[in-house]
Amino acid sequence: MCGIAGIVGKADERVDPGDIHRMCQTMVHRGPDDEGVYTQGPVGLGIRRLSIIDIAGGRQPIHNEDESVWVVFNGEIYNFPELRRDLETRGHRFYTHSDTEVIVHLYEEMGVECVRNLRGMFAIALYDRPRRRLLLARDRLGKKPLHYAWWRDRLLFASEIKAVLAVAPGLAEVNPEGLLQYFYFGYVSDPLTVFRQIHKLPPGHLLEYEGDHCVIRKYWDVPAYGTRAKMSEEDCLQELEHKLDEAVRMRLVSDVPLGALLSGGVDSSIVVALMARASRGPVKTFSIGFQADEFDESVHARRVAEHFGTEHQDLLVEPNIEETLLFLSGMLEEPFGDSSMLPTYYVCRMARQQVTVALSGDGGDELFAGYDRYQVAMDHRHFDRVPGWMGRIYRQRVHDHLPSGTYGKNRAWNASLSARDRYLDDVSILPALHREKSLFTEEFLLAASRLPDPLGQFRRYYDDAPASDALSKLLYLDTKTYLAGDILTKVDRMSMATSLEVRVPMLDHELVEWVTGLPIAWKSRNGTRKYLLKKLAERLGVPSAALHRPKQGFSLPLVEWMKKELKEQMLSVLLEPQSLQRGYLKPEVVRTLLSEHLRGRRDRSALLWRMLVLELWHRNFLHAATTALPQ
C-alpha cells in the first residue's frame, strides 16, 4: 500500500522534483518505508511506499526495458504471478519480483485497456514518454483513492487531497455542492470533493491525458442483476465457496506479517474461517470492544477466534476519544460523518503493532443485502399506494408549516415519497433542501438552492440500475455511492493513518460479478438477509451465535458519550462564536439540538456528531490548509 502523486505540465516546461517531494511528504503515513521520484521534462511521478511484495527490489517508480514507460502504483495486483508468466513468454524482461512491474509490460501489450486484466485494488499513474500520455486508473469498486485537479495549466493528481494542496494551496476553496452532500449523507460522493476544483476519479474509470486532450471514461461497471441461470442451492453454495476461497487465498500473498480484522459477524467470520483453512499456522485476528454491552462485539469475536484457533487480541475502547478525534479530523481531508471511523482506526492501530496486512469482511452487506435499511425499505412498500399528487401537496403546502418536533412530521414526509426517494430520505441525516429546511440559515438555503440537486446523481444510479427488482436497485445504488464514498473511504483512511494495508476479499471483482448475477432470493429470503452467505458460514463451521444475532457493525455508544465523556468538548466546540457563525445551521437550532440531547428528550447524537466533525474539520484541516501552506 502506498501514496502516489504527480504533475503533468506543458511540453516546454520542467517539473521540479522538489514539488513532487513536497507532495509525497504529506503522505508518509501511507508509505513509511521509502520514497521514489521520477521527473522528465514536463512530467513528475512520486510515491511513498509501504513495502509488501518484493521488499528489497520493488522500489518505485518502475519502468519497462527501455525506460520509456514509467509507473507509480498504490494497491495490490493479486493475479500478477500468472500475468508475469504470460508476459515473459511474450519476451518481456523483468528486473523486479513485484506486482507493480507487471503493469508497465501489460500496458506495452494492451495499451490503456491493460487495466481490464488486473485483479486487485489499485490507483495507477502511468506515463508513456514517446506518446506523451498520462494514464490514471482507479480500481473497479473504489478501494483505493485517486484525486486530480487542474492548476495553472498543469494536471495534478494524488492519493490524498493534502498532496495536491501542498503545491496548489489556492485550490483550498470549499465546494458548496460537496458540503451539501455531506449534510445529507455524511460523506461526499464521487466525483465531487469538498473542494471546488479538486475531483475524485470515480471507481472503474480511466483518465487519459495526451497532448492537450483529456478524456475520462468508464472501463467497468457492476453487471446486470439476477441474470444467472437457475441453480440448485447446493450448486450455488459450492460455487460461492470456491470463488470466495480463491479470493481469500490470493490475498494471503505477502512478504510481511498478515492477519485479519474480526468483528464476530458473518462476513469477517467467513473470511477468518477460509484464512484458517488455507494457512499453515494460526491466523492473527484483532477486534475491539466497548464497556456498553449493546455495542460490544468482542465476545462474539472471541468465540469465533477460539473456534478457528486464531491468535486473537482484542482491545476495550475507553471513551476518552478527544485526542483521537482531533488527530483524525486533521488527517481527514473532507468532513466524514461515519462515527465508525473511530473503532476502525483503533482496531487498525492495534493490528499494525503485529502485522502489516490485514483482511476484512467489508462488502458483504452490499453484495448480499445485509443492511437493516434494506428490510425497512421493503417493509415500507405499502406507502407506494399514496397517490403522487397527495404526496406533493403535503410536501409543498403542509410540512414546512408544522411546528418542529410535531409527532409523525418526518414520517409523513417519508411516506409521501416514491420508493426511490423514500430510501434516499431514510439514509439522509440533514437533507437541507427537503424535510430539514427549518434547521438551516436563509443564506445557506438560498445558496444551496442554486446548486445541482444533491440527490440527482443518486436518483440516476437508482433509475439506471441494471436490475428489475426494487431491492437489487438499492444494492446497485449503494455500491456506487455508500460503498465507495463511506465504507471503503473509511477503511482506506483509517488503515493508512496507521500504515496498515487492508484487503477485502468480498469485493474481488470476479466474485462481485458472479454474486450480482444471482437471483435476489439467494440474498434475501423470507426476511433472512444474506441467505446464501449464512448457509456458507454454517458449512464452514462458523458458530451459530455469530449468524443469528442482530447486526451491529462498528457502531459507537454516542448517545451516552455525548451526555458524559464527550459533553464538554462538544459544548465547547459547537457553542463557540466561530462555530455558530459558520452560516450553515441557525445558532438557535444548534442550541436546541444540544439541549434536547443532553436533557434526554430526543436522541440527537447523529446530528450532533456530524456537526462536531464538520467544525473540527474546519479548524484542524481546512484552516491549516489555507494558512500553513505557502501561497
C-alpha positions in Angstrom: 0.0 0.0 0.0 1.3 3.4 -0.9 0.5 7.0 -1.7 1.1 8.3 -5.2 1.3 11.8 -6.6 2.4 13.6 -9.7 2.3 16.6 -12.0 2.0 16.9 -15.8 2.7 20.3 -17.3 3.1 21.8 -20.8 5.6 20.3 -23.2 8.1 23.1 -22.8 8.3 23.2 -19.0 10.1 21.2 -16.4 8.6 19.7 -13.3 10.6 20.5 -10.1 11.5 17.3 -8.3 11.1 19.3 -5.1 7.4 19.8 -5.8 6.9 16.0 -6.1 8.8 15.5 -2.9 6.6 18.0 -1.1 3.5 16.2 -2.3 4.9 12.9 -1.1 5.9 14.2 2.3 2.2 14.8 3.1 1.5 11.1 2.7 4.3 9.5 4.8 1.7 7.7 6.8 0.6 5.8 3.6 4.1 4.7 2.8 6.6 5.0 5.7 9.2 2.7 4.2 10.5 4.5 1.1 10.1 7.5 -1.3 10.7 7.5 -5.0 10.6 10.3 -7.5 10.8 10.4 -11.3 10.9 13.6 -13.3 11.5 14.1 -17.0 10.7 17.4 -18.6 7.0 18.3 -18.0 6.2 15.1 -16.0 6.9 14.2 -12.4 5.8 11.0 -10.6 6.2 10.3 -6.9 5.4 7.6 -4.4 5.6 6.9 -0.7 5.9 3.1 -0.3 4.6 0.7 2.3 6.6 -2.4 1.3 4.5 -5.6 1.0 5.8 -7.5 -2.1 9.5 -7.7 -3.1 10.5 -5.5 -0.2 14.1 -5.1 -1.3 13.7 -4.9 -5.1 10.3 -3.4 -5.7 11.2 0.3 -5.3 9.0 2.6 -7.4 8.7 4.3 -9.8 9.2 1.3 -12.0 9.9 1.3 -15.7 10.0 -1.0 -18.7 13.1 -2.3 -20.5 14.0 0.9 -22.4 12.6 3.2 -19.7 10.0 4.7 -22.0 7.1 3.7 -19.7 7.0 4.6 -16.0 4.5 3.8 -13.3 3.7 4.6 -9.7 1.0 2.4 -8.1 -0.9 2.1 -4.9 -2.5 -1.2 -4.1 -2.0 -4.9 -4.9 -2.4 -6.9 -8.1 -3.4 -10.4 -6.9 -3.1 -12.2 -10.3 0.4 -10.8 -11.0 2.1 -14.2 -11.0 0.1 -15.6 -13.9 0.2 -12.2 -15.8 4.0 -12.2 -15.4 4.4 -15.7 -16.7 2.4 -14.9 -19.8 4.3 -11.7 -20.4 7.6 -13.5 -20.1 6.6 -15.9 -22.8 5.9 -12.9 -25.0 9.5 -11.7 -24.5 9.2 -9.2 -21.7 12.1 -8.9 -19.3 11.5 -8.2 -15.6 14.1 -6.7 -13.2 12.0 -7.0 -10.0 9.7 -9.5 -8.4 7.0 -7.0 -7.6 3.4 -6.9 -8.8 4.0 -3.3 -10.0 6.3 -4.2 -12.8 3.5 -6.3 -14.5 1.6 -3.1 -15.1 4.2 -1.5 -17.4 4.6 -4.6 -19.5 0.9 -5.3 -19.7 0.5 -1.7 -20.9 3.0 -2.4 -23.7 0.9 -5.3 -24.8 -2.6 -3.8 -24.4 -2.3 0.0 -24.0 -4.8 1.6 -21.7 -7.1 -1.4 -21.8 -4.5 -3.3 -19.7 -6.4 -2.4 -16.5 -9.2 -4.8 -17.6 -6.8 -7.7 -16.9 -5.8 -6.5 -13.4 -7.4 -8.3 -10.5 -6.9 -6.4 -7.3 -7.2 -2.9 -5.7 -5.3 -0.1 -7.3 -4.7 3.5 -8.1 -2.3 3.8 -11.0 -0.4 6.6 -12.7 1.5 5.5 -15.8 3.4 7.8 -18.1 4.2 6.8 -21.7 7.0 9.1 -22.7 7.0 8.6 -26.5 3.3 9.3 -26.7 3.4 12.0 -24.0 0.4 10.2 -22.5 -0.5 10.0 -18.8 -2.9 7.3 -17.7 -4.7 7.4 -14.4 -6.8 4.4 -13.4 -8.8 3.5 -10.3 -9.9 0.0 -9.3 -13.4 -1.2 -10.1 -15.1 -0.6 -6.7 -13.1 2.3 -5.3 -10.9 0.5 -2.7 -8.0 2.9 -3.4 -8.5 6.7 -3.7 -7.2 8.9 -6.6 -7.8 12.7 -6.9 -7.0 15.1 -9.6 -7.1 18.9 -10.3 -6.1 21.4 -12.9 -3.9 24.2 -11.7 -2.2 26.9 -13.8 -2.3 24.6 -16.9 -1.0 21.7 -15.0 -2.7 18.4 -14.2 -2.1 17.4 -10.6 -3.0 14.1 -9.1 -2.5 12.2 -5.8 -3.9 9.6 -3.5 -4.8 12.3 -1.0 -6.1 15.8 -1.4 -3.4 17.2 1.0 -0.8 16.3 -1.5 -2.5 18.4 -4.2 -2.8 21.3 -1.8 0.9 21.0 -0.9 1.8 22.5 -4.3 -1.5 24.3 -5.1 -2.9 25.8 -1.9 -5.1 28.1 -4.0 -7.3 25.0 -4.6 -8.4 25.0 -1.0 -11.8 26.6 -1.9 -14.8 24.9 -0.3 -17.2 23.4 -2.7 -20.8 24.1 -1.6 -22.1 21.2 -3.6 -19.8 18.7 -1.8 -20.7 20.3 1.6 -24.4 19.9 0.8 -23.8 16.2 0.2 -22.0 15.9 3.5 -25.1 17.3 5.3 -27.3 14.7 3.5 -25.2 11.6 3.7 -22.2 12.2 5.9 -19.7 11.8 3.0 -19.0 13.4 -0.4 -19.8 11.1 -3.2 -17.6 10.6 -6.3 -16.6 12.5 -8.4 -17.1 15.5 -6.1 -14.9 16.5 -3.2 -15.4 19.2 -0.7 -13.0 21.4 -2.7 -14.5 23.1 -5.8 -11.6 22.4 -8.2 -10.4 19.0 -6.9 -12.2 15.9 -8.1 -12.2 12.2 -7.4 -11.6 9.8 -10.3 -14.7 7.5 -9.9 -14.2 3.8 -9.3 -13.9 1.8 -12.6 -12.7 4.8 -14.5 -9.7 5.9 -16.5 -8.3 9.3 -17.2 -6.1 9.7 -20.3 -4.2 12.9 -20.8 -2.3 13.1 -24.1 -1.1 16.4 -25.5 -3.7 18.9 -24.6 -6.5 16.4 -24.7 -8.0 14.8 -21.6 -10.7 12.1 -21.6 -12.3 10.4 -18.6 -14.2 7.2 -19.3 -15.6 4.1 -17.6 -14.0 0.8 -18.2 -16.1 -1.4 -15.8 -19.5 -1.4 -14.1 -21.5 -3.8 -12.0 -23.1 -6.2 -14.4 -26.9 -6.9 -14.6 -28.5 -8.3 -11.5 -30.4 -11.6 -11.4 -29.4 -12.8 -14.9 -27.6 -16.0 -13.9 -29.2 -19.3 -14.9 -31.2 -21.1 -12.3 -29.0 -23.2 -9.9 -29.7 -25.5 -7.0 -28.8 -24.4 -3.6 -26.0 -26.9 -3.4 -24.5 -25.8 -6.7 -24.7 -22.2 -5.5 -23.0 -22.9 -2.3 -20.2 -24.9 -3.9 -19.6 -22.1 -6.4 -19.7 -19.4 -3.8 -17.3 -21.3 -1.5 -14.9 -21.9 -4.5 -14.9 -18.2 -5.5 -14.6 -16.8 -2.1 -11.9 -19.3 -1.1 -9.9 -18.3 -4.2 -10.4 -14.6 -3.4 -9.1 -15.1 0.2 -6.1 -17.3 -0.9 -5.0 -14.7 -3.5 -4.9 -12.1 -0.7 -2.7 -14.2 1.5 0.4 -13.5 -0.6 2.7 -11.2 1.3 6.3 -10.8 2.3 5.3 -9.2 5.6 3.2 -10.4 8.6 -0.6 -10.8 7.8 -3.8 -11.1 9.9 -7.5 -10.3 10.0 -9.9 -7.8 11.4 -12.6 -9.9 13.2 -15.9 -8.4 14.4 -17.5 -11.8 15.0 -20.2 -11.1 12.4 -21.0 -13.2 9.3 -18.6 -11.6 6.8 -15.4 -11.4 8.8 -16.0 -14.8 10.4 -16.2 -16.4 6.9 -13.0 -14.7 5.9 -11.2 -15.9 9.0 -12.6 -19.4 8.5 -11.2 -19.5 5.0 -7.9 -18.0 6.1 -7.6 -20.6 8.8 -8.2 -23.4 6.3 -5.6 -22.0 3.9 -2.9 -21.1 6.5 -0.2 -23.3 7.9 -0.2 -21.7 11.3 -2.7 -19.8 13.4 -4.2 -16.7 11.9 -3.7 -13.5 13.8 -7.0 -11.8 14.5 -7.9 -8.5 16.0 -11.1 -6.9 17.4 -12.3 -4.2 19.7 -15.0 -3.9 22.4 -16.9 -1.3 24.4 -18.0 -1.3 28.0 -21.6 -0.8 26.9 -22.8 -4.4 26.2 -25.2 -3.4 23.4 -22.2 -2.1 21.4 -19.7 -4.7 22.4 -18.9 -7.4 19.7 -15.7 -8.6 21.3 -17.4 -11.6 23.0 -18.7 -12.8 19.6 -15.2 -12.2 18.0 -13.5 -14.2 20.8 -16.0 -17.1 20.3 -15.2 -17.2 16.5 -11.4 -16.9 17.2 -11.5 -19.8 19.7 -13.4 -21.9 17.3 -10.9 -21.5 14.5 -7.8 -21.5 16.7 -6.6 -18.0 15.9 -4.0 -15.9 17.9 -6.6 -13.4 19.0 -6.1 -9.9 20.5 -8.9 -7.5 21.5 -9.0 -4.0 22.9 -11.5 -2.4 25.1 -12.0 1.2 23.8 -12.2 3.8 26.5 -14.4 6.7 25.8 -11.6 9.2 26.2 -11.5 9.9 22.5 -11.0 13.6 22.3 -7.3 13.4 21.3 -8.1 10.7 18.7 -10.9 12.8 17.2 -8.6 15.9 17.0 -5.9 13.8 15.3 -8.3 12.2 12.7 -10.1 15.5 11.9 -6.7 16.8 10.9 -5.9 13.7 8.8 -9.3 13.6 7.1 -9.3 15.9 4.1 -13.1 16.1 3.9 -15.7 16.1 6.7 -16.6 12.5 7.3 -19.7 11.7 9.4 -19.5 8.0 9.9 -18.7 7.6 13.6 -17.5 4.0 13.0 -14.3 5.6 11.7 -13.2 5.7 15.4 -13.4 1.9 16.1 -12.0 1.2 12.7 -9.0 3.4 13.5 -8.5 1.7 16.9 -8.6 -1.8 15.5 -6.2 -0.9 12.7 -3.8 0.7 15.1 -3.8 -2.3 17.3 -3.4 -4.7 14.4 -0.5 -2.7 13.0 1.5 -3.4 16.1 1.8 -7.1 15.0 1.0 -7.2 11.2 1.4 -5.0 8.1 -1.5 -6.5 6.2 -5.0 -7.5 7.4 -8.0 -8.9 5.6 -11.5 -7.7 6.4 -15.1 -8.7 5.7 -16.2 -5.4 4.1 -18.6 -5.6 1.1 -20.8 -8.5 2.2 -23.7 -6.2 3.0 -23.8 -4.5 -0.4 -23.5 -7.9 -2.1 -26.0 -9.9 -0.1 -28.4 -7.3 1.1 -27.3 -7.3 4.7 -28.2 -3.8 5.9 -31.2 -3.2 8.1 -32.2 -0.4 5.9 -33.0 -2.8 3.0 -35.5 -4.6 5.1 -37.0 -1.2 6.2 -37.3 -0.2 2.5 -39.1 -3.5 1.7 -41.4 -3.2 4.7 -42.4 0.4 3.6 -43.5 -0.6 0.1 -47.1 -0.2 1.2 -46.5 3.6 1.1 -46.4 3.2 -2.7 -50.2 3.3 -2.5 -50.1 7.0 -1.5 -51.0 9.0 -4.7 -48.3 11.1 -6.1 -50.4 14.3 -6.1 -51.3 13.8 -2.5 -47.6 13.5 -1.5 -46.7 16.6 -3.4 -49.4 18.6 -1.7 -48.1 17.5 1.7 -44.5 18.4 0.9 -45.3 21.7 -0.7 -48.1 23.1 1.4 -48.2 21.3 4.8 -44.8 20.0 6.0 -42.9 23.3 6.5 -45.9 24.8 8.4 -45.9 22.1 11.1 -44.0 23.0 14.3 -40.6 21.4 14.7 -40.9 18.2 16.7 -44.5 17.5 15.6 -45.1 13.8 16.1 -45.1 12.0 12.8 -44.0 15.0 10.8 -40.9 13.4 9.2 -42.6 10.0 8.8 -45.4 11.7 6.9 -42.8 13.3 4.6 -41.2 10.0 4.1 -44.5 8.2 3.3 -45.3 10.9 0.7 -42.3 10.0 -1.5 -41.7 7.5 -4.2 -39.9 4.2 -3.3 -36.6 5.6 -4.7 -36.8 9.0 -2.8 -38.2 7.3 0.3 -35.0 5.3 0.5 -32.8 8.3 -0.1 -34.7 10.1 2.7 -34.2 7.1 5.0 -30.4 7.4 4.6 -30.2 11.2 4.8 -29.5 12.8 8.1 -29.6 16.5 7.3 -31.5 16.9 3.9 -31.2 20.7 3.8 -33.3 21.3 0.7 -36.0 18.8 1.7 -37.5 17.9 5.1 -35.0 19.7 7.3 -35.1 23.3 5.8 -36.0 24.8 9.1 -32.6 23.9 10.6 -30.6 26.0 8.2 -30.0 29.7 7.7 -31.8 31.6 5.0 -28.4 32.5 3.4 -27.3 28.9 3.2 -30.6 27.7 1.8 -30.6 30.4 -0.9 -27.0 29.5 -1.9 -27.9 25.8 -1.8 -31.0 26.2 -4.0 -28.8 27.4 -6.8 -26.7 24.2 -6.8 -27.4 20.9 -8.6 -29.8 18.7 -6.7 -27.7 16.8 -4.1 -30.0 13.7 -4.8 -29.6 13.9 -8.5 -26.7 11.5 -9.1 -28.2 9.1 -6.5 -31.5 9.1 -8.3 -29.8 8.4 -11.6 -28.0 5.5 -10.2 -31.3 4.0 -9.0 -33.1 4.7 -12.2 -30.3 3.4 -14.4 -29.6 0.3 -12.2 -29.2 -2.9 -14.3 -31.9 -4.6 -12.2 -35.6 -5.3 -12.5 -36.4 -5.7 -8.8 -36.5 -2.9 -6.2 -34.0 -4.5 -3.8 -31.4 -5.0 -6.4 -31.8 -1.4 -7.5 -30.9 -0.4 -3.9 -27.8 -2.7 -3.9 -26.6 -1.1 -7.1 -27.2 2.4 -5.7 -25.3 1.7 -2.5 -22.4 0.0 -4.4 -22.0 3.1 -6.5 -22.3 5.6 -3.6 -22.2 4.4 0.0 -19.7 1.6 -0.5 -17.2 3.8 -2.3 -17.9 7.1 -0.6 -18.3 5.8 3.0 -17.2 2.2 3.7 -14.1 2.0 1.5 -13.1 5.6 2.2 -13.3 4.9 5.9 -11.3 1.6 5.6 -8.6 3.3 3.5 -8.2 6.4 5.5 -8.2 4.8 8.9 -5.9 1.9 7.9 -3.5 4.2 6.1 -3.4 6.5 9.2 -1.7 3.6 10.9 0.3 2.4 7.9 -1.8 -0.9 7.7 -2.8 -2.4 4.4 -6.4 -3.8 4.5 -7.5 -6.3 1.8 -11.2 -7.0 1.1 -11.8 -10.4 -0.5 -15.6 -10.0 -0.5 -15.0 -7.3 -3.1 -12.9 -9.3 -5.5 -14.5 -8.2 -8.8 -14.9 -11.7 -10.2 -16.8 -12.7 -7.1 -18.9 -9.5 -7.3 -19.8 -10.2 -10.9 -20.9 -13.7 -10.0 -22.9 -12.7 -6.9 -24.6 -9.9 -8.8 -26.0 -12.3 -11.3 -27.7 -14.4 -8.7 -31.5 -14.1 -8.3 -32.4 -11.9 -5.4 -33.9 -14.8 -3.5 -30.4 -16.1 -2.8 -29.6 -12.8 -1.0 -32.8 -12.1 0.9 -35.4 -14.7 1.5 -38.4 -14.6 3.8 -36.9 -11.9 6.0 -33.5 -13.6 6.2 -30.8 -11.4 4.9 -27.5 -12.7 3.4 -29.3 -16.0 3.0 -26.7 -17.8 0.9 -23.8 -16.3 2.8 -25.1 -17.6 6.1 -25.6 -21.0 4.6 -21.9 -21.0 3.6 -20.9 -19.8 7.1 -22.8 -22.8 8.5 -20.9 -25.1 6.2 -17.6 -23.6 7.2 -18.4 -24.2 10.9 -18.9 -20.6 11.9 -20.6 -20.7 15.4 -24.3 -20.3 15.0 -24.3 -17.4 17.6 -22.4 -15.3 15.0 -25.0 -16.0 12.4 -28.3 -15.3 14.2 -27.8 -12.2 16.2 -28.7 -8.6 15.4 -26.3 -6.8 13.1 -24.2 -4.2 15.0 -21.4 -3.1 12.7 -18.8 -0.8 14.2 -21.3 1.4 16.0 -20.5 3.6 19.0 -22.3 4.4 22.2 -22.6 8.0 21.1 -25.9 8.8 22.9 -24.2 8.3 26.3 -20.8 9.5 25.4 -22.3 12.9 24.3 -24.0 13.2 27.6 -20.9 12.4 29.6 -17.3 11.9 28.3 -17.8 14.0 25.1 -20.1 16.6 26.6 -17.5 19.2 27.5 -15.7 19.0 24.1 -19.0 19.0 22.2 -20.3 22.1 24.0 -17.0 24.0 23.9 -16.7 23.4 20.1 -20.3 23.8 18.9 -21.2 26.8 21.0 -18.1 28.9 20.3 -18.9 32.0 18.3 -16.8 30.9 15.3 -18.8 27.7 15.1 -22.2 29.4 15.4 -21.2 31.9 12.8 -20.3 29.5 10.1 -23.6 30.3 8.4 -24.9 26.7 7.9 -27.3 26.0 10.8 -29.2 28.6 12.7 -27.5 29.3 16.0 -30.8 28.8 17.9 -31.2 25.4 16.3 -27.7 24.3 17.4 -28.5 25.3 21.0 -31.9 23.5 20.8 -30.4 20.3 19.5 -27.8 20.2 22.2 -30.4 20.9 24.9 -32.7 18.2 23.7 -30.0 15.6 23.6 -28.4 16.5 27.0 -31.7 16.5 28.7 -32.7 13.2 27.3 -35.7 14.5 25.4 -34.6 13.2 22.0 -31.6 11.3 20.6 -29.7 13.9 18.6 -26.4 12.1 18.6 -26.2 11.5 14.8 -26.9 15.2 14.0 -24.5 16.4 16.7 -21.8 14.1 15.7 -21.9 15.4 12.1 -21.9 19.0 13.3 -18.9 18.3 15.6 -16.9 16.6 12.8 -17.6 19.4 10.4 -16.5 22.0 12.8 -13.3 20.1 13.7 -12.6 19.6 10.0 -12.9 23.4 9.5 -10.4 24.0 12.3 -8.0 21.2 12.0 -7.7 20.6 8.3 -9.2 23.5 6.3 -7.7 26.2 8.4 -4.3 24.5 8.3 -4.5 24.0 4.6 -5.3 27.7 3.9 -2.9 29.2 6.4 0.1 26.9 6.8 0.9 26.3 3.2 2.9 28.7 1.1 0.9 30.7 -1.5 
